Amino acid sequence: MSNYLYPELSTTIIGASITVHRSLGFGLNEQCYKNALMIELKKLNMQALLEVRYDVKYQDELVGYYLADIVVENKIILELKVTETINTKHVSQP
């Protein structure tokens, strides 16, 4: 966990995600997992916001927006994905 910017917070989020997955299993749509993870994070007294919109600017001009699935403690953005298998496209590169 030493590679994480917020190791304790990251560990807690991962634990909450595992709890949700163990409870719900696989095969549901992304929204079900988002909603369940929000419940789990709130049970842990964490500030979590669902579907936060961020404006994207290029050279001071608005070019679009980014919609984050969940933002935790205003520090970590969670991007949830539902897939049958995990491949290299799904893994963040340092």
Summary of the structure (lengths in Angstrom):
residues: 94
radius of gyration: 14.6
end to end distance: 13.6
largest distance: 45.4
contacts: 202
relative contact order: 0.17
helix: 37%
strand: 28%
